[in-house]
Each structure stands twice: as C-alpha cells, then as structure tokens.
Amino acid sequence: MKTDIKELIKKQNLVIAGPCSVETNGQLLRTAFELKETGKVDILRAGIWKPRTNPGHFEGIGTKGLAWLLDVKKQTGLPTAVEVATAKHVEDALSFETDVLWIGARTSVNPFSVQEIAEALKGTDTTVLIKNPVNADLKLWIGAIERLQKVGINSIGLIHRGFTSYGSTEYRNEPIWQIPIEMKRLFPDIPLICDPSHICGKRDTLLSVAQKSIDLAYNGLMIESHYDPSIALTDKEQQVSTIELVNLLNSIKWKNSSSNEDNFKLNLEKLRLEIDTIDQKILSLLSDRMKIAKNIGEIKKQNNVTVLQSNRWNDILESTINKAKNLNLNDEFVKSYMEAIHIESIRIQNVVE
C-alpha cells in the first residue's frame, strides 16, 4: 500500500534518517537497508547535491544518485527525501519519484532562490520541508512558507537546524530556540522537525538537543546516519551509525502532546489560571512603570537633560540581576527582560511632547 506522505509528515515522533551524502550505490543500499531493519525510520533522507562552504570538496554525486535512490525506495519501501536548491533540482528529483523535497538553510535565506523553487513546484502536489535560514531571521522563514503556499503547495513542514553565529560556541549552529517556538505559535498546524545533526555538528550532544526538541513538542527528528560514519565523505563527525541511531532513539523520553487524565487537566488548569492572574498583575505594573517613565521624560525635557542616562541604567541592571539571583531567576532572562523595559521607557521619553 502506498504511503500517504502528507499524513506521514504530520506523524508525532516522526523520524527522518539517512546519509549526509549519497556516495555510492552500495553505500546507499547498505545504509537504507540497515535503517529499514530498525523499524524506527519513517523516511530516508539523502544528500544528492551538497552546497559546500569551500570549493574543491565533495559536492554530491549529482543526478545519477536519484536513480539509486529510486531503486532503494522500491527495495525497502521507505519514502525518500532530498534537498533541492534550484528549479533543475526540483525537476530532476520529481522525475525520479522523490517523495519529499527540502529547502536547505543556505537556500531559504535567499528569497530569489525560494521563489525559483516555488515556481518549479507550481502545479505539483509535492510535500516540502523548509529548513530555517542560516540567519536568525523569523521573517525569511515565514516568507518561504508564503511563497510555497502562493503556488499551491499546502503540504509543508519546517526543519529547525540552528543558526550561524560568530565565534566559538558548543554548537555548530546555535539553536536559538525562541525562533522555532515562535514559528510553532504562528503555524500550529505545520509540523516542526528538529535536525540535531546540524545544530550539534558532533555526535556527543545529539541526544540532549533531540530530547529538548521533543520536550518542546516538536513533531520529530531528522538525523544523519551512515553505515560507517568514519569513512563518510561529508560531515562524518555528526553522522551516527545505525546502532548509534537506535540507541539514541531508545534513549529519548518521547512525550505526548497532551493527556486525557482528569487530574492532569484539573491541575494544569488550576496552575494556568494562577499564571493568568500573575500576568495581569505584571501588565498592570508595567503600565504604571511606563507612566512614571513618561513623567521622568517630561522632567528631563523641561530641564534640557538627555533621555539616556547610562550610569543610572547600569546601576538598575546590576541591582536587578543581583536581586534576581536571590529569587532563583536566570541572569540572561532577567537581563533580556530589563533591556526590553528600558528600550520601551526610552521610546516613551523620546515622544514626550
């Protein structure tokens, strides 16, 4: 029976796995059969064209790999997914019955490229996954969705693979979780998948990132897997063997999106009502604070004094963070919260007539 791809990508705890790059027919076959035998993989992913940062590295096997992928699909029954970056990629992938296309982070950052792909998809009934742009830009990600929807593509999923950052961090690509969380809020009906392979860039942190995404109600995972990562031609440090993949998936504490237990519902509703009450008090206090900020702005204007008082702001920030520590509040959270309040206070003082 033919797999319903549109329903499949909506599956909770979806697993997409496969090699970073298709290297040889034998490598693809061996990896695919091993993944199939686990009984845990829903879709086989494979890189056909590889956008490399520097020229001269392996840039993918190219179109001939699509024929291998089609043969593997027929032999294993696994639906297939490949990355596309041009209209020609789309045309070639669909001609070899590829089930799912994904738009990579280096492509989703460019509206011209996304539009080219969208035009190539017009009139098809293809399922498309969109990776977050390399830049931490919410609007670019939203724009990619809109471009596909305008040409009639309605089976869409999102892949969170992290964002490029400057300097040394523990991640290959910073997750910046608030961006995919906001996308989930804006598009609750579009599946959200985590790609811990590209966020981490190494195997030893895959589980923690994968678990966090599941805790945040992501629909599933995309993980790079090779029958022998040590000989992989691309990204060998972040790929896992089939055994490692199974161990990782077995180690995850998979969560339900909700529960029908009466005690769960009653306790959750009680606590949510308490939060609603506190939020209302916070809003009222913020309103009072901004009224005082406006009065301060009027006094400054009357006395020809600058709105920004850096020393005063530094004292407030330092004092607030010290107090927050005693209340077991996270320093970065409190700093971000206070900076937002400060920016709004400055805005209000600047518009004092």
C-alpha positions as a printed NumPy array, in Angstrom:
array([[  0.   ,   0.   ,   0.   ],
       [  1.36 ,   3.387,  -0.991],
       [  2.411,   5.64 ,   1.881],
       [  0.371,   8.824,   2.363],
       [  3.254,  11.288,   2.605],
       [  1.09 ,  14.225,   3.626],
       [ -0.221,  12.323,   6.624],
       [  3.173,  10.812,   7.371],
       [  4.926,  14.144,   7.968],
       [  2.204,  15.059,  10.47 ],
       [  3.001,  11.941,  12.498],
       [  4.047,  12.532,  16.077],
       [  7.617,  11.292,  16.729],
       [  8.438,  11.187,  13.019],
       [ 11.993,  10.009,  12.263],
       [ 13.798,  11.002,   9.065],
       [ 17.275,   9.489,   8.765],
       [ 19.93 ,   8.697,   6.208],
       [ 23.371,   9.683,   4.982],
       [ 24.521,  13.273,   4.739],
       [ 25.609,  12.481,   1.182],
       [ 24.928,   9.718,  -1.296],
       [ 28.429,   8.481,  -2.107],
       [ 27.977,   5.186,  -3.933],
       [ 25.083,   2.921,  -4.807],
       [ 26.427,   0.311,  -2.378],
       [ 26.758,   2.805,   0.479],
       [ 23.185,   3.994,  -0.039],
       [ 21.764,   0.468,  -0.255],
       [ 23.562,  -0.757,   2.845],
       [ 22.612,   2.268,   4.918],
       [ 18.984,   2.2  ,   3.764],
       [ 18.505,  -1.499,   4.499],
       [ 20.062,  -1.125,   7.952],
       [ 17.74 ,   1.8  ,   8.7  ],
       [ 14.743,  -0.11 ,   7.407],
       [ 15.539,  -3.077,   9.642],
       [ 15.446,  -0.884,  12.759],
       [ 11.715,  -0.355,  12.282],
       [ 12.189,   3.167,  13.625],
       [ 12.768,   5.215,  10.464],
       [  9.813,   6.68 ,   8.554],
       [ 11.603,   8.497,   5.705],
       [ 15.04 ,   8.01 ,   4.132],
       [ 16.934,  11.273,   3.667],
       [ 19.951,  11.526,   1.366],
       [ 22.051,  14.403,   0.074],
       [ 22.314,  14.362,  -3.715],
       [ 23.648,  17.891,  -4.245],
       [ 25.83 ,  19.278,  -1.445],
       [ 26.312,  23.057,  -1.093],
       [ 29.845,  23.259,   0.36 ],
       [ 31.344,  26.305,   2.018],
       [ 34.611,  25.945,   0.087],
       [ 35.132,  24.66 ,  -3.474],
       [ 37.092,  21.503,  -4.099],
       [ 35.28 ,  19.386,  -1.519],
       [ 32.834,  16.622,  -2.388],
       [ 29.722,  18.392,  -3.691],
       [ 27.474,  15.381,  -4.06 ],
       [ 27.069,  12.598,  -6.557],
       [ 24.536,  14.587,  -8.562],
       [ 21.522,  13.498, -10.563],
       [ 22.678,   9.916, -11.129],
       [ 22.206,   9.346,  -7.395],
       [ 18.462,   9.897,  -7.821],
       [ 18.2  ,   6.679,  -9.815],
       [ 19.915,   4.826,  -6.969],
       [ 17.544,   6.439,  -4.502],
       [ 14.513,   5.358,  -6.525],
       [ 15.821,   1.798,  -6.635],
       [ 16.388,   1.83 ,  -2.865],
       [ 12.841,   3.079,  -2.317],
       [ 11.466,   0.213,  -4.388],
       [ 13.55 ,  -2.328,  -2.487],
       [ 12.977,  -1.055,   1.062],
       [  9.595,   0.649,   0.788],
       [ 10.994,   3.717,   2.55 ],
       [  9.786,   7.089,   1.201],
       [ 12.675,   9.319,   0.12 ],
       [ 13.668,  12.93 ,   0.777],
       [ 16.332,  15.095,  -0.857],
       [ 17.474,  18.7  ,  -0.641],
       [ 16.835,  20.968,  -3.623],
       [ 18.335,  24.378,  -4.312],
       [ 17.346,  25.136,  -7.925],
       [ 14.46 ,  24.605, -10.32 ],
       [ 16.537,  21.939, -12.11 ],
       [ 16.986,  20.062,  -8.847],
       [ 13.205,  20.076,  -8.376],
       [ 12.603,  18.821, -11.906],
       [ 15.18 ,  16.03 , -11.579],
       [ 14.063,  14.939,  -8.11 ],
       [ 10.407,  14.703,  -9.106],
       [ 11.248,  12.838, -12.295],
       [ 12.738,  10.095, -10.103],
       [  9.648,   9.945,  -7.865],
       [ 11.247,  11.553,  -4.808],
       [  8.569,  11.783,  -2.138],
       [  9.727,  14.772,  -0.077],
       [ 11.858,  17.766,  -1.007],
       [ 13.534,  20.015,   1.494],
       [ 14.896,  23.52 ,   1.048],
       [ 18.213,  23.927,   2.843],
       [ 19.283,  26.739,   5.152],
       [ 21.621,  28.285,   2.581],
       [ 18.716,  28.432,   0.128],
       [ 15.87 ,  29.515,   2.42 ],
       [ 17.902,  32.612,   3.298],
       [ 17.573,  33.814,  -0.331],
       [ 14.052,  34.866,  -1.457],
       [ 15.102,  34.686,  -5.138],
       [ 16.115,  31.031,  -4.752],
       [ 12.974,  30.138,  -2.797],
       [ 10.82 ,  31.801,  -5.452],
       [ 12.595,  29.855,  -8.211],
       [ 11.889,  26.6  ,  -6.396],
       [  8.288,  27.627,  -5.749],
       [  7.705,  28.338,  -9.435],
       [  9.165,  24.944, -10.344],
       [  6.747,  23.295,  -7.9  ],
       [  3.649,  25.071,  -9.195],
       [  1.016,  22.602, -10.301],
       [  2.541,  19.708,  -8.347],
       [  1.269,  18.077,  -5.178],
       [  4.657,  17.816,  -3.518],
       [  5.483,  17.732,   0.178],
       [  8.162,  20.31 ,   1.009],
       [ 10.143,  20.81 ,   4.199],
       [ 11.792,  24.185,   4.822],
       [ 14.907,  24.465,   6.932],
       [ 15.361,  27.672,   8.887],
       [ 17.531,  30.263,   7.1  ],
       [ 21.163,  30.392,   8.219],
       [ 20.437,  33.904,   9.528],
       [ 18.316,  34.206,  12.664],
       [ 15.552,  35.933,  10.693],
       [ 11.986,  34.914,  11.503],
       [ 10.533,  36.825,   8.548],
       [ 12.676,  34.974,   5.994],
       [ 11.405,  31.649,   7.283],
       [  7.817,  32.878,   7.181],
       [  8.381,  34.277,   3.69 ],
       [  9.492,  30.869,   2.415],
       [  6.236,  29.34 ,   3.661],
       [  4.196,  32.059,   1.992],
       [  5.992,  31.694,  -1.352],
       [  5.215,  27.975,  -1.445],
       [  1.622,  28.455,  -0.369],
       [  1.054,  31.043,  -3.113],
       [  1.862,  28.457,  -5.795],
       [ -0.457,  25.89 ,  -4.235],
       [  1.939,  23.847,  -2.083],
       [ -0.016,  23.003,   1.06 ],
       [  1.883,  20.004,   2.421],
       [  4.648,  21.883,   4.224],
       [  6.881,  21.11 ,   7.199],
       [  9.586,  23.086,   8.989],
       [ 13.053,  21.883,   9.987],
       [ 14.968,  23.597,  12.777],
       [ 18.701,  23.12 ,  12.108],
       [ 20.137,  26.071,  14.023],
       [ 21.594,  29.432,  13.012],
       [ 25.042,  30.659,  12.058],
       [ 26.76 ,  32.549,  14.86 ],
       [ 30.061,  34.368,  15.183],
       [ 32.772,  32.974,  17.412],
       [ 33.205,  29.697,  19.221],
       [ 30.182,  28.001,  20.783],
       [ 29.3  ,  24.469,  21.858],
       [ 27.129,  24.126,  18.754],
       [ 27.897,  24.028,  15.069],
       [ 24.772,  26.148,  14.606],
       [ 23.155,  27.936,  17.543],
       [ 19.656,  26.555,  18.176],
       [ 18.143,  29.91 ,  19.314],
       [ 15.066,  28.005,  20.463],
       [ 12.795,  31.05 ,  20.696],
       [ 12.63 ,  31.324,  16.888],
       [ 11.236,  27.832,  16.161],
       [  8.984,  28.195,  19.217],
       [  7.551,  31.36 ,  17.694],
       [  7.126,  29.602,  14.333],
       [  5.193,  26.865,  16.119],
       [  2.956,  29.518,  17.67 ],
       [  2.353,  31.227,  14.325],
       [  1.854,  27.988,  12.358],
       [  0.466,  25.424,  14.826],
       [ -0.763,  23.16 ,  12.013],
       [  2.602,  22.935,  10.236],
       [  4.821,  20.09 ,  11.519],
       [  8.089,  21.169,  13.149],
       [ 11.077,  18.81 ,  12.952],
       [ 14.433,  19.157,  14.701],
       [ 17.731,  18.47 ,  12.924],
       [ 20.153,  17.919,  15.838],
       [ 22.877,  16.755,  13.436],
       [ 23.364,  20.257,  12.039],
       [ 22.732,  22.029,  15.328],
       [ 25.387,  19.968,  17.119],
       [ 27.938,  19.166,  14.434],
       [ 29.115,  16.269,  16.582],
       [ 27.644,  13.071,  17.95 ],
       [ 28.093,  13.525,  21.699],
       [ 25.476,  16.279,  22.086],
       [ 22.817,  14.889,  19.731],
       [ 20.726,  13.31 ,  22.479],
       [ 20.418,  16.426,  24.634],
       [ 19.317,  18.58 ,  21.685],
       [ 16.949,  15.919,  20.36 ],
       [ 15.399,  15.497,  23.819],
       [ 14.92 ,  19.233,  24.246],
       [ 13.079,  19.428,  20.919],
       [ 10.775,  16.583,  21.939],
       [ 10.151,  18.315,  25.28 ],
       [  9.119,  21.385,  23.261],
       [  6.514,  19.342,  21.349],
       [  8.365,  19.088,  18.029],
       [  6.812,  16.527,  15.694],
       [ 10.001,  14.585,  15.094],
       [ 13.668,  14.428,  14.163],
       [ 15.915,  14.458,  11.106],
       [ 19.198,  12.725,  11.901],
       [ 22.12 ,  11.924,   9.626],
       [ 23.098,   8.257,   9.648],
       [ 25.729,   6.291,   7.72 ],
       [ 26.557,   2.584,   7.965],
       [ 30.131,   3.659,   8.823],
       [ 30.441,   7.394,   9.653],
       [ 34.231,   7.156,   9.927],
       [ 34.535,   6.812,   6.137],
       [ 31.82 ,   9.326,   5.191],
       [ 32.833,  11.907,   2.589],
       [ 30.904,  14.725,   4.303],
       [ 30.192,  15.661,   7.941],
       [ 31.49 ,  12.405,   9.406],
       [ 31.641,  13.924,  12.922],
       [ 27.884,  14.471,  13.142],
       [ 26.645,  11.27 ,  11.495],
       [ 25.742,   8.21 ,  13.548],
       [ 25.86 ,   4.526,  12.748],
       [ 22.632,   2.547,  12.668],
       [ 23.323,   1.101,  16.129],
       [ 24.035,   4.583,  17.498],
       [ 20.82 ,   5.87 ,  15.944],
       [ 18.768,   3.13 ,  17.582],
       [ 20.428,   3.779,  20.947],
       [ 19.74 ,   7.495,  20.624],
       [ 16.082,   6.995,  19.702],
       [ 15.642,   4.473,  22.536],
       [ 17.188,   6.953,  24.999],
       [ 14.759,   9.742,  24.174],
       [ 11.84 ,  10.192,  26.544],
       [  9.1  ,  10.641,  23.987],
       [  6.287,  12.904,  25.154],
       [  2.589,  13.137,  24.388],
       [  1.162,  16.451,  23.218],
       [ -1.491,  16.183,  25.951],
       [ -3.179,  13.794,  28.383],
       [ -6.774,  12.753,  28.948],
       [ -6.211,  12.079,  32.653],
       [ -8.666,  14.115,  34.774],
       [ -6.064,  15.003,  37.42 ],
       [ -3.693,  16.268,  34.745],
       [ -6.352,  18.527,  33.253],
       [ -7.545,  19.864,  36.613],
       [ -4.061,  20.567,  37.959],
       [ -2.929,  22.149,  34.709],
       [ -5.995,  24.378,  34.516],
       [ -5.518,  25.489,  38.132],
       [ -1.901,  26.47 ,  37.541],
       [ -2.714,  28.186,  34.255],
       [ -5.34 ,  30.312,  35.99 ],
       [ -2.732,  31.338,  38.55 ],
       [ -0.354,  32.303,  35.738],
       [ -3.115,  34.32 ,  34.029],
       [ -3.701,  36.241,  37.267],
       [  0.008,  36.932,  37.728],
       [  0.363,  38.013,  34.08 ],
       [ -2.443,  40.52 ,  34.54 ],
       [ -0.697,  41.946,  37.606],
       [  2.577,  42.185,  35.667],
       [  0.835,  44.08 ,  32.856],
       [ -0.735,  46.498,  35.333],
       [  2.637,  47.097,  36.999],
       [  4.317,  47.622,  33.627],
       [  1.66 ,  50.169,  32.721],
       [  2.326,  52.022,  35.993],
       [  6.059,  51.9  ,  35.334],
       [  5.683,  53.393,  31.851],
       [  3.5  ,  56.195,  33.217],
       [  6.319,  57.075,  35.611],
       [  8.827,  56.867,  32.735],
       [  6.697,  59.374,  30.83 ],
       [  6.728,  61.735,  33.824],
       [ 10.506,  61.374,  34.049],
       [ 10.728,  62.236,  30.356],
       [  8.735,  65.405,  30.891],
       [ 11.026,  66.494,  33.749],
       [ 14.124,  65.814,  31.616],
       [ 12.685,  67.813,  28.733],
       [ 11.832,  70.759,  30.966],
       [ 15.381,  70.813,  32.259],
       [ 17.06 ,  70.161,  28.873],
       [ 18.524,  66.823,  30.019],
       [ 19.253,  63.845,  27.764],
       [ 16.811,  60.963,  27.806],
       [ 19.501,  58.281,  28.07 ],
       [ 21.259,  58.17 ,  31.441],
       [ 23.778,  55.343,  31.063],
       [ 25.065,  55.334,  34.651],
       [ 21.538,  55.141,  36.061],
       [ 20.671,  52.303,  33.661],
       [ 23.81 ,  50.329,  34.557],
       [ 23.01 ,  50.677,  38.26 ],
       [ 19.431,  49.468,  37.729],
       [ 20.559,  46.493,  35.65 ],
       [ 23.255,  45.409,  38.1  ],
       [ 20.942,  45.786,  41.094],
       [ 18.092,  43.905,  39.417],
       [ 20.295,  40.986,  38.363],
       [ 21.691,  40.684,  41.906],
       [ 18.167,  40.636,  43.35 ],
       [ 17.081,  38.111,  40.712],
       [ 19.808,  35.694,  41.802],
       [ 18.261,  35.542,  45.267],
       [ 14.952,  34.666,  43.61 ],
       [ 16.488,  31.853,  41.527],
       [ 15.853,  33.687,  38.264],
       [ 18.172,  33.203,  35.28 ],
       [ 20.591,  36.12 ,  34.72 ],
       [ 20.185,  36.185,  30.948],
       [ 16.401,  36.068,  31.18 ],
       [ 16.303,  38.968,  33.643],
       [ 18.794,  40.96 ,  31.573],
       [ 16.724,  40.49 ,  28.399],
       [ 13.532,  41.377,  30.282],
       [ 15.021,  44.556,  31.744],
       [ 16.553,  45.591,  28.414],
       [ 13.12 ,  45.328,  26.77 ],
       [ 11.621,  47.506,  29.523],
       [ 14.464,  50.01 ,  29.169],
       [ 14.04 ,  50.289,  25.396],
       [ 10.316,  50.96 ,  25.83 ],
       [ 10.992,  53.521,  28.572],
       [ 13.438,  55.349,  26.288],
       [ 10.875,  55.299,  23.474],
       [  8.199,  56.808,  25.709],
       [ 10.527,  59.515,  26.982],
       [ 11.569,  60.384,  23.433],
       [  7.965,  61.028,  22.333],
       [  7.141,  63.325,  25.262],
       [  5.629,  66.488,  23.773]])
